[in-house]
Each structure stands twice: as structure tokens, then as C-alpha cells.
Amino acid sequence: MNCFRLHFSLTVIGAFLIAGCEARPGPIVAKVAAPPAAANSAAAPVQDQLIAAQGPAAKITDPVKPLTDSELAEGWISLFDGQTIFGWKAQSKANWSVADGAIRVSEGEKGLLCTTVPFDSYVLKADFRAAQGTNSGIFLRTAPVVGMDDIKTKCYELNIAPPDNPFPTGSFVQRQKAKEVPERADEWQSFEVTVDGPKATVKLNGEEVLTYDDPAPVGRGLIGLQLNTGAVEFKNIKLRPLGLAPLFTGKDLTGWKDHPQSKSKFTVNDKGELHVTSTGRGCIESEQQFGDFVLQMECISHAPSLNSGLFFRCIPGEFTSGYESQIHNGFKDGDRTQPIDCGTGGIFRRVNARLVNANDQEWFHKTIVAAGPHFSVWVNGYQVTDWTDERKADKNPRNGLRLEKGTLQIQGHDPTTDLSFRNLRARELAGESK
């Protein structure tokens, strides 16, 4: 019997308590709630998660770097931080846990551990290790809970199963059988799956084993890790959104307009970078409107502790009446889990970033996914925000939940403002949230 089947160790960490599940001897690991409460806060429990393996006096002093610089430049984000299940939610009672940089499960109710945010077209990479005879999988564009009838029409199950299974590893269950390859039980293997509109391609350990064209494609959905039968682990889970369109020409401000109340100056330099300075509060506003979307950009603050933000779902024509994805790289007492003024990637006045993962005077990457009332943000590939707006509906996001499309606005905050932006790109998400 291999070692990972012997060490599915469980412990309780912060908000991830599972009542009634027994802990086995072994190292301290993070534990997944089944199902957990909504991730609406990034306060003390998150600090506990981040320092659990380092001791109660530990502080996060350096940025977390789950991806390489080249991966960040290509638009990749990490869906699993290697220590916690922030950004995931269990849909059944099972012994999901995190240890040795991997998500593990071996027993409990059959079901999924899902991302809290949906995706539509993307490239997904993930490493997995399955015990002999395990039947598991990675669900794509899925609802949180699926039945056997749903698999054929409402999601894609990328199977993990022995060669004698009707749909061996690399297959889409009930849709198409993959090219048969030798079984590699108890070994780490890798998936790379591209889901782009109706077309999908699956590579297993670098070899293409499946191409699939869906005549009735599923639009969007969560990504789910499955417990079916047997022990399985997952790690190095990362995603690159496809099809994002530039928001700037890199030459001028075509597609954007000044706001009449703005006291900011926006210019585009010969490198295609948007620069903003200000004598007071200001912004520019996009002509295009977005509702449910994925957006990526790069930003740099040219001096310490500068304040700016990207507003979205704004009331068109109104001054910063939208949700604000904050830009502020300050933190308290040398501890990045204590952001100053919400922290870069937090939703201002709603939820702080759980970690300040960017430095002033250095370019950083930000990804925002807005889907219905749920918002997720990554900074330098690391997820810092996972929040659901549970307020009553209101036209103005300052006062309540806004689901309607709105404009984007880039903020000039005050006379100290001196920031640059580049590679802004975005698109609407396909289909409806599940």
C-alpha cells in the first residue's frame, strides 16, 4: 500500500471544521468543510490557515509565488495555494484534506470539491495521483451537484479510472473514450485540458488522448474534484482563461472617456502603458459594459502606499458608483495578512484581501472573475479574495447587490496618485451561472 493512502491526516483549521469526521494520526493538515460556510470574510481564520504549518508566531512577509513570471505573463492563475482550500467548497461529507502540497480524499459521501467561481473557456493543468483501482475525475463546467444524467449533457467529467473502465483515464464520461494508455497507479500524472467553446482537447502526461467537439456545448460552470471510489490526490492546479480582448489600444484612450467630475490625468506612453496622476478624485470610464466577466491586467504603483482601484459594474455616467477592486500594497507590522486600507485585490468596504501579494514599484498581475453575486480576485496568480455579495439588490453597488452590467472605471485617488496600467483585457463569461 502506498504512503499517501496511509496518511490521509485530518485536523481542524479555522472555518473548515467538519463535524463528525474522525482525525487519523499524522501531520497537521488543512481540512475542508463539507459543505463550509460562504467565504465572505478574510479575517482571523485565514491568518490561521496561512500560518498553520509555521507556528502561531509566524508572519507572511514575502509575496506568495505559485507561478513563474512567464506563466503570469501568459495569464495563468493558481486555483490551489498548496496549503488551504481557499476558493473551494465541498458538496458532500468526505475526508477532503490538504497535506504535503496536495488536496487528498479517500472516503466519505461521493461528490465534488468545487471551485467557488465558474469558468467557461480555458486551459486547465492539474497533477493527480490515484491508488490502484481508484475511480475519480475532474469535472468541467459543472454545477455543484450532478447526477448521472447530467454528466452526458450538463458538464464534462474528465475521468480518472483504470484501463478496463469503459471510460479510462483521459475520457469524457458518457461522451467519448480516450486513447488507451498503460495504467500508472500510485504515480503522479498530469492533465492538460483545453476547453474552448464547443471544442475540448485532453493531454495526459503530455500525450494527446482525446479531442471532442460538443454539438450542444455547456456554457460555463465550476471545476470539481471528485470522490467516487478509492484514494486520490491533486496538486499544481492552474488555469489560463482564453479569448480575452484588449481594453486599450496601447496608443490612445479610444474606448474610454473622461468623467466630468474627474481631477485625474490619463496618458498612454510609447510602451502602451496607461499612466495616471491626479490633483484629487478622478477616473476614466469604459464605453463597454460588463456584467459577468473575467478581466486581467498589470499595474505598478510608482511610490510606496499609493491608493487606486478598478471599479466594475458601475452605473454608467456616474462617478465611481460600482464595486471597487482595491489597489493598495501597504500592510501592518511586516505581516502581509494584515492589509492597510483593504489591500490589493480586496473589494473595498466589503472584504479585505487575505494577503497583500504585490509590492510597490514592481509590476503585478491581477485577475478578476465576476459571476452573479460572487467575486474572486487573484494577485500575481494567488487568490486573495473570494466573496459573495449577500446584500439586497440595489442599482448602486455601494448600497447593495448589483447584477446588471456596468462600466469599468480606473481611479485616480488623490494628489499622490502615480500609477501605470498595461495589458488590460477582458470578456463576458458565456452562459449562465449554475
VOGU-3710 file (C-alpha; in Angstrom, 3 decimals, decimal comma):
1> mncfrlhfsl> 0,000/0,000/0,000  1,454/3,370/-0,959  2,284/6,105/1,530  -0,373/8,632/0,560  -3,117/6,101/1,240  -1,705/5,677/4,763  -1,508/9,349/5,595  -4,874/10,986/4,905  -4,413/13,026/8,040  -7,082/15,426/9,237
11> tvigafliag> -7,159/18,357/11,590  -9,407/21,337/12,136  -8,345/24,780/10,869  -10,433/27,902/11,358  -13,623/27,924/9,317  -13,021/24,479/7,810  -14,409/22,353/10,677  -16,205/19,163/9,724  -18,437/17,902/12,470  -18,383/14,173/12,991
21> cearpgpiva> -15,292/13,343/10,908  -12,570/11,408/12,751  -8,920/12,519/12,624  -6,196/9,985/11,996  -2,646/10,208/13,370  -0,231/12,156/11,209  0,966/15,657/10,353  -1,207/18,743/10,720  -3,108/19,470/7,549  -5,851/21,811/6,468
31> kvaappaaan> -9,356/20,417/6,450  -12,254/21,148/4,120  -15,747/21,808/5,389  -18,462/19,663/3,956  -20,020/21,944/2,938  -18,355/25,032/4,521  -19,905/28,408/5,204  -19,727/31,020/2,444  -16,293/32,623/2,137  -17,432/36,150/2,952
41> saaapvqdql> -14,605/37,130/5,270  -10,836/37,139/5,061  -10,153/37,864/8,713  -8,594/35,742/11,501  -9,460/32,225/10,193  -7,471/32,905/7,008  -4,467/34,034/9,042  -4,703/30,720/10,911  -4,760/28,791/7,641  -1,742/30,578/6,210
51> iaaqgpaaki> 0,496/30,120/9,256  -0,745/26,715/10,451  2,361/24,857/9,338  4,739/27,582/10,566  3,613/28,152/14,144  1,403/30,768/15,811  4,091/33,489/15,777  4,799/33,236/12,054  4,150/36,182/9,740  3,810/36,266/5,979
61> tdpvkpltds> 6,498/38,761/4,975  7,164/37,901/1,326  4,783/37,573/-1,631  3,497/34,084/-2,364  4,650/32,984/-5,832  2,729/29,932/-7,041  3,583/30,597/-10,713  6,605/31,569/-12,767  7,000/35,010/-14,312  6,397/33,545/-17,767
71> elaegwislf> 3,186/31,843/-16,597  1,932/35,113/-15,131  2,711/36,932/-18,376  0,659/34,306/-20,233  -2,337/34,865/-17,929  -2,195/31,786/-15,673  -3,736/31,764/-12,184  -3,350/29,159/-9,462  -6,577/27,532/-8,254  -4,931/25,821/-5,255
81> dgqtifgwka> -2,448/27,539/-2,949  -0,862/24,295/-1,708  -1,788/24,950/1,940  -5,526/25,633/2,212  -8,721/25,118/0,229  -9,491/28,823/-0,024  -11,666/29,233/-3,126  -13,089/25,681/-2,945  -16,228/24,239/-1,381  -17,088/20,619/-0,589
91> qskanwsvad> -20,506/19,487/-1,799  -20,679/16,276/0,284  -19,290/14,927/3,544  -15,924/13,385/2,733  -12,445/13,475/4,258  -11,060/16,136/1,942  -7,759/17,395/3,379  -4,573/19,214/2,423  -1,129/17,768/3,169  2,281/17,878/1,529
101> gairvsegek> 1,060/20,427/-1,014  -1,818/18,272/-2,287  -5,597/18,004/-1,896  -6,464/14,476/-0,770  -9,593/12,386/-0,351  -10,216/8,679/0,218  -13,599/8,089/1,830  -16,981/9,581/2,633  -20,025/10,523/0,600  -19,457/10,532/-3,131
111> gllcttvpfd> -19,372/14,030/-4,528  -17,301/17,017/-5,556  -14,977/19,603/-4,105  -15,716/22,580/-6,369  -14,248/25,962/-7,103  -16,499/28,721/-5,828  -16,280/30,581/-9,141  -17,310/29,345/-12,619  -15,180/29,413/-15,761  -16,067/28,872/-19,403
121> syvlkadfra> -13,183/28,716/-21,926  -9,735/27,995/-20,546  -6,688/25,771/-20,378  -6,511/23,764/-17,146  -3,459/21,957/-15,830  -3,520/19,614/-12,848  -1,375/16,832/-11,431  -3,089/13,825/-9,881  -2,178/10,548/-8,196  -4,674/7,704/-7,864
131> aqgtnsgifl> -4,433/4,498/-5,895  -4,834/1,145/-7,651  -8,439/0,744/-8,805  -9,483/4,312/-7,961  -12,305/5,862/-9,985  -12,277/9,644/-9,740  -12,234/12,615/-12,072  -12,128/16,335/-12,679  -15,483/17,889/-13,589  -15,502/20,800/-16,035
141> rtapvvgmdd> -18,236/23,426/-16,466  -20,201/21,638/-13,773  -22,923/22,523/-11,303  -22,028/21,888/-7,622  -24,070/18,673/-7,563  -24,533/16,464/-10,617  -26,361/13,240/-11,354  -25,528/10,529/-13,869  -27,934/12,010/-16,409  -26,297/15,435/-16,053
151> iktkcyelni> -22,834/14,156/-16,966  -23,842/13,482/-20,551  -25,446/16,867/-21,172  -24,700/19,426/-18,434  -20,975/19,085/-17,667  -17,814/17,256/-18,731  -16,327/14,572/-16,474  -12,642/14,099/-17,233  -12,253/10,613/-15,899  -9,545/9,040/-13,753
161> appdnpfptg> -10,048/5,274/-13,986  -8,237/2,005/-14,776  -7,823/0,814/-18,415  -10,635/-1,725/-18,051  -13,155/1,043/-17,306  -15,471/1,888/-20,255  -14,067/5,423/-19,934  -10,413/5,097/-18,839  -8,268/7,998/-17,643  -8,494/10,944/-20,023
171> sfvqrqkake> -12,005/10,135/-21,282  -15,114/12,291/-21,093  -17,567/10,011/-19,264  -20,673/9,096/-21,286  -19,350/11,242/-24,145  -16,103/9,927/-25,639  -13,490/7,305/-24,764  -9,875/8,436/-24,659  -6,919/6,782/-26,310  -5,868/3,881/-24,100
181> vperadewqs> -2,580/4,256/-22,245  -0,900/1,989/-19,642  -2,121/2,372/-16,088  0,185/4,284/-13,741  -1,433/3,676/-10,363  0,211/5,340/-7,361  2,281/7,634/-9,625  1,903/11,359/-10,155  0,450/12,128/-13,584  -0,557/15,341/-15,329
191> fevtvdgpka> -3,617/16,568/-17,212  -3,714/19,495/-19,589  -7,210/20,114/-20,899  -8,285/22,900/-23,218  -11,990/23,746/-23,210  -12,714/26,445/-25,772  -16,364/26,956/-26,679  -17,628/23,606/-28,027  -14,153/22,103/-28,513  -12,033/20,238/-25,987
201> tvklngeevl> -8,601/18,629/-26,093  -7,082/16,461/-23,373  -3,391/15,711/-22,897  -2,333/13,039/-20,409  1,331/13,198/-19,398  1,979/15,325/-22,462  0,283/12,959/-24,934  -2,959/13,943/-26,638  -5,547/11,302/-25,772  -8,860/12,963/-26,638
211> tyddpapvgr> -10,374/15,619/-28,885  -14,059/16,351/-28,553  -16,495/18,681/-30,296  -19,777/19,125/-28,433  -22,809/19,770/-30,681  -24,625/21,277/-27,674  -21,832/22,814/-25,580  -22,112/23,642/-21,908  -21,501/27,378/-21,463  -19,843/27,750/-18,085
221> gliglqlntg> -19,570/26,039/-14,738  -17,401/25,193/-11,770  -14,354/22,949/-11,713  -14,864/19,953/-9,424  -12,555/17,317/-7,975  -14,385/14,037/-7,466  -14,566/11,436/-4,745  -16,113/8,323/-6,234  -14,233/5,203/-5,143  -10,646/4,941/-3,925
231> avefkniklr> -7,968/7,378/-2,824  -6,808/10,274/-4,992  -4,660/13,412/-4,706  -4,482/16,627/-6,730  -1,875/19,402/-6,870  -0,468/22,121/-9,149  -3,966/23,124/-10,277  -3,783/26,177/-12,526  -5,882/27,802/-15,213  -5,462/30,243/-18,094
241> plglaplftg> -8,628/31,997/-19,358  -8,982/32,104/-23,137  -10,336/34,718/-25,525  -9,770/37,933/-23,568  -9,842/41,061/-25,742  -7,692/44,177/-25,185  -9,378/47,106/-23,432  -6,735/49,617/-24,580  -5,249/50,254/-27,994  -1,881/50,954/-26,381
251> kdltgwkdhp> -1,776/54,186/-28,379  -4,589/56,371/-27,093  -7,720/56,352/-24,942  -10,086/55,066/-27,630  -12,868/53,138/-25,867  -12,615/55,264/-22,718  -13,933/58,661/-21,713  -13,158/61,232/-19,051  -15,705/61,821/-16,329  -16,829/65,449/-15,946
261> qskskftvnd> -16,018/65,421/-12,217  -12,574/63,889/-12,703  -9,453/65,624/-11,432  -7,137/62,985/-12,884  -4,926/62,955/-15,946  -4,629/59,767/-18,013  -1,988/59,387/-20,737  -0,638/56,498/-22,823  3,133/56,302/-23,332  5,106/54,794/-26,199
271> kgelhvtstg> 5,268/51,441/-24,376  1,480/51,104/-24,451  1,159/51,819/-20,740  -1,648/53,889/-19,251  -0,336/56,403/-16,708  -2,488/58,260/-14,180  -1,750/61,260/-11,982  -4,287/63,368/-10,123  -4,936/66,574/-8,240  -7,911/64,987/-6,475
281> rgcieseqqf> -10,536/62,298/-7,030  -10,860/61,189/-10,626  -11,425/58,348/-13,076  -11,822/57,331/-16,679  -14,759/55,172/-17,730  -15,016/52,428/-20,324  -17,533/52,732/-23,114  -18,030/48,972/-22,970  -20,155/47,447/-20,215  -19,628/44,120/-18,425
291> gdfvlqmeci> -21,854/42,004/-16,197  -20,369/38,549/-15,616  -16,792/38,697/-16,845  -13,151/37,729/-16,491  -10,596/40,548/-16,562  -6,811/40,563/-16,387  -4,401/43,461/-16,092  -0,976/44,545/-14,883  -0,345/47,526/-12,633  2,531/49,327/-10,920
301> shapslnsgl> 2,488/51,990/-8,207  5,464/54,275/-8,658  5,789/55,163/-4,964  5,021/53,438/-1,630  1,467/53,039/-0,285  -0,357/54,632/-3,213  -4,104/54,145/-3,493  -6,123/53,362/-6,624  -8,649/50,837/-7,831  -10,542/49,288/-10,684
311> ffrcipgeft> -14,310/49,807/-10,396  -16,707/47,445/-12,170  -20,462/47,141/-12,767  -20,531/50,922/-12,384  -23,688/52,902/-13,052  -22,850/54,348/-16,490  -22,029/58,043/-16,306  -21,867/58,165/-12,509  -18,648/58,782/-10,608  -17,190/55,557/-9,107
321> sgyesqihng> -20,607/54,068/-8,355  -19,511/50,454/-8,648  -17,682/47,617/-6,912  -14,042/48,561/-6,330  -11,218/46,062/-6,666  -8,706/47,858/-4,473  -5,088/48,710/-5,244  -3,047/49,379/-2,099  0,074/47,368/-1,302  0,507/48,502/2,310
331> fkdgdrtqpi> 0,330/46,100/5,270  0,782/46,324/9,042  3,619/45,150/11,281  5,510/43,435/8,466  2,633/40,957/8,074  1,029/40,645/4,637  -2,102/39,100/6,127  -2,862/42,479/7,735  -3,623/44,757/4,769  -3,807/48,512/5,087
341> dcgtggifrr> -6,934/50,024/3,555  -8,384/46,712/2,292  -5,279/45,533/0,403  -4,706/44,986/-3,310  -7,367/42,622/-4,637  -9,837/43,199/-1,828  -13,321/44,533/-2,586  -13,190/47,943/-0,942  -15,544/48,380/2,028  -16,749/44,781/1,560
351> vnarlvnand> -13,925/42,286/2,170  -10,180/42,672/2,713  -7,634/40,799/0,644  -6,491/37,833/2,702  -2,889/38,541/1,686  -1,118/41,568/0,217  0,663/39,747/-2,596  2,151/42,680/-4,521  4,949/45,169/-3,935  5,004/48,872/-4,687
361> qewfhktiva> 7,302/49,937/-7,537  7,004/46,469/-9,117  4,587/45,393/-11,845  1,951/42,980/-10,554  -0,779/40,921/-12,220  -4,447/40,956/-11,240  -7,289/38,692/-12,398  -10,949/39,376/-11,528  -13,839/36,979/-12,142  -17,355/38,309/-11,509
371> agphfsvwvn> -20,174/35,773/-11,798  -23,563/36,778/-10,464  -23,123/37,844/-6,826  -19,752/36,115/-6,491  -16,362/37,772/-6,965  -12,884/36,236/-6,959  -9,569/38,038/-7,348  -6,033/36,782/-7,904  -2,884/38,882/-7,439  0,275/37,518/-9,027
381> gyqvtdwtde> -1,562/34,252/-9,600  -2,559/33,802/-5,942  -6,213/34,041/-4,931  -6,682/36,805/-2,372  -10,454/37,340/-2,448  -13,441/35,000/-2,562  -16,630/36,885/-1,717  -20,361/36,654/-2,295  -22,500/39,792/-2,096  -25,468/38,773/0,042
391> rkadknprng> -26,960/42,256/0,365  -30,358/43,174/-1,009  -30,462/44,232/-4,655  -29,706/47,858/-5,423  -28,889/49,788/-8,579  -25,784/51,181/-6,884  -23,208/48,606/-5,702  -22,229/50,989/-2,939  -25,617/50,273/-1,375  -26,436/46,692/-2,352
401> lrlekgtlqi> -26,097/43,835/-4,813  -25,878/44,859/-8,464  -26,144/42,104/-11,083  -26,737/44,372/-14,073  -23,975/45,202/-16,500  -21,989/48,343/-15,870  -18,905/50,186/-16,981  -15,324/49,855/-15,776  -13,628/52,836/-14,156  -9,942/53,300/-13,303
411> qghdpttdls> -9,399/55,522/-10,308  -7,162/58,489/-9,650  -7,358/58,732/-5,874  -5,581/61,885/-4,664  -2,649/64,235/-5,380  -0,138/61,435/-4,617  -1,550/59,267/-7,434  1,202/57,955/-9,721  0,382/54,554/-11,205  0,585/52,801/-14,549
421> frnlrarela> -1,521/50,050/-16,113  -0,900/47,756/-19,063  -2,227/44,641/-20,771  -5,821/45,283/-19,699  -8,066/42,668/-21,316  -11,455/41,203/-20,579  -14,553/39,469/-21,915  -18,017/38,439/-20,817  -18,469/34,918/-19,453  -20,527/32,607/-21,673
431> gesk> -23,798/31,101/-20,460  -25,459/31,430/-17,089  -24,129/30,713/-13,597  -25,170/27,355/-12,131
//
